[in-house]
Amino acid sequence: MIKIMFLETRMGVGGSEMIWFQLIQNLDPRRFRPILCCLYELGPLGEKLQKEGVPVFHHLLGNRWDLSVLPQLVRILRKERIDILYM
């Protein structure tokens, strides 16, 4: 199974977020395991994906200049054994 992490600032209800949302929902669950990572809050689409069983990480970034996000992302990538990072 291929693990894909989708990295976004937040999953509001905008054009690109809707594309990501539909892409994540339409991945073949036998071949792919999507994981959502929002640097800030999840937003409505992120919450919906979470309720549908997609693993999510959020609130990683305290502010725009918070460099502690980098080691957090590395830990998540290693722990979840991510194959593809989609930004």
N, C-alpha and C positions, 0 to 999 in steps of 0.2 A: 504494500500500500504506500502511495506517495503522499507525504504530508506537505501541505502548502500553507504557509503563513501569509495572510493578507495584512499588510501594515498600512494603517490609515490614521489620520489625526483624530477623526470622530466619524461616526456613521449617521450623519443627519439625513435629511430627505432631499438630496440634490441629485443632479444628473449623474455625476460619476459614482456617487454612492449607490444609486439605483442599479447601475451597471454591475458594480461589485456584488451587490446583494443578489441579483439574478444569477450572476456567474457562480457564486458560492452555492446557491440553492440548486443549481442545475448540474453540478459536478456529479459524476458517477460515484456513488458511495462505495462501490466495490473496488474502485481503483484509487480514489482520492479521499484524503481526510483534511478538510479545510480547518484552519485555525485563524481566528480573527484577533488582531492586536490593535487596539486604539490607544494612541498616545494620551488622549484626554478622555472624556466620558464616552460611553458607548453610543449614545444617540438612539433614536427610535428604531432604526433598521438594525443596529447592533443588538439591541435588546430583543428584537424579534428573532434574530439568528440564534441568540443565546437560548431563548425559550424552545427553539427547534433542535437544540442539542449540540450546536457548534461551540466548541471550547473557545472562550474569550479571555483576553487579558486587557485591562484598561487602567486608566489613571497612572500611567508610568511617568508622565512628564509633569513636573511641578510647575514649571514656567518655561518660557521660550528658550531660556539659556541654561536649562538644567542638564548638565553633562552626565549626571548619574544615570540617565536613561540608557546610555551605551552599554555599561556592564549588565544592566537589567535585561536588555534585549539579547545580549550574548548568552546569558543564563537561560532564558526562555528557549532560544534556538537550540542550545545544547540539550536541555532537559527534554524538550519535545521531539528532538531529533528531526528537525525540519529539513526537508529535501530542497524545497523551493521557497524563496522569499520574494513575494510579489508586492511592490511598492508603487 
